[in-house]
């Protein structure tokens, strides 16, 4: 059985700026605030 665990992604300053820019673009398009959250997936093999 797989056990999926998630942790916050370790992003560079440049990556964070890209995420922020996309949040701003989507917020403007939708007319409401959009917040993006970046995660890494870690898969553990269990018995």
C-alpha positions, -999 to +999 in steps of 0.1 A: +000+000+000+013+035-009+012+062+017+014+096+001+028+124+022+031+161+011+054+188+023+059+224+012+081+226-019+115+241-016+113+269-042+140+294-053+133+331-052+128+330-089+103+302-086+084+321-059+082+351-081+067+330-109+041+316-085+033+351-073+030+364-109+006+335-118-015+342-086-018+379-097-027+369-133-054+344-122-068+368-096-072+395-123-088+371-147-112+356-121-120+389-103-112+373-070-081+365-050-063+333-060-037+317-038-014+289-050+003+265-027+033+244-038+039+209-024+063+181-030+050+146-030+068+119-011+056+083-016+064+057+010+060+020+004+042+004+033+033-032+042 
